[in-house]
């Protein structure tokens, strides 16, 4: 069963509850007037996949524009929005 605590009880015992959540991994539900309002749980970082240099370069391919005259003025109609 999930531990429940009132807002006022949470406020008074916050540090103790944080330690409990960290060590047990079980969430605590904070109630207001008897109804559940918040759930406090341990943070778990999402899995991140390492990308290879080739994958990064493939993603960037075609995203860089080349200009022979990079110092020439650009008109308002010359801009192109990327989606």
Number of C-alpha atoms within 10 A of each C-alpha: 5 9 12 18 18 17 19 12 13 18 12 11 12 13 11 11 19 17 12 16 18 14 10 11 12 15 19 20 19 21 18 12 8 11 11 14 12 13 13 13 16 16 9 6 6 6 6 6 6 7 8 9 9 9 11 10 10 11 10 10 9 8 9 7 5 7 8 6 7 8 7 8 8 9 7 7 6 8 8 7 5 5 3
